[in-house]
Amino acid sequence: MFRKKDVDSSLLNRLSEYHDQLAKDYQESVLPQVANKQNKRLDFDFLFDWNVSLFKDLYTLTGK
């Protein structure tokens, strides 16, 4: 998918550099759109850490 979209897969390893920017966007843009207030309990840091781990695994699988 990254090759098809001409996206450098090394960006997967750099996600941590964008934590603060993504946290702000999550608060300002994502949470206001969540209709179910219970879903608003989803902690950004939990979601972020899970994705960082997932993307590191994907990066490893790409053979870089």
N, C-alpha and C positions, 0 to 999 in steps of 0.2 A: 504494500500500500504506500509506503514512504517513497519508494522508487517511482511509482506511477504518478504521485503527486509532486515529485521532485523536491521532497523534504529531506534534509540531512538528518539521518537517523541518530547522529551524535547528540541531537537536541534532547533525546530521551534521557541521556545521562546528566543533562544540565537543568532538569526541572527544579531542583532544589534552589537554584539561583533566583527563581521567580516566586518563592513562597509568599513574601509580603504583598506583592502585586496581585497574586491570585487570591490571597485571603481577603484583600480589600474588594476585589471584584465579586467574590462569593457573597460577602456581606451586602454589597450595594446592588448587585444585579441578579444573583441567584435566589437568595432567601426571599426577597419580596415577591417572587413569582411562584413560590411554593404555596399551594392552596391549603394543604393539610398542615396545620400547625404542629402536629406531632412529628412530621418529617423535618421540621425546622430544628429538631434536636440533633440532627446529623452534624457532628462536630467536624469543622473544616480540617483540623489537624489530623484527625483519624482518616478522613477521605484522602487528604494530601499524602500522608505517609503510605497508605495502601497503594496509591497510584505510583508513587516514586518506586516502591518495591516492585510493582508490576512492570513498570517501564524499564527498570534495570534488568529484570529477567528477559524482557523482549529484546533489549539492546544486546545482551549476551547471546541470545539465540540468532541474532542477525550476523554473528561472527565478526563483529568489529573489535 
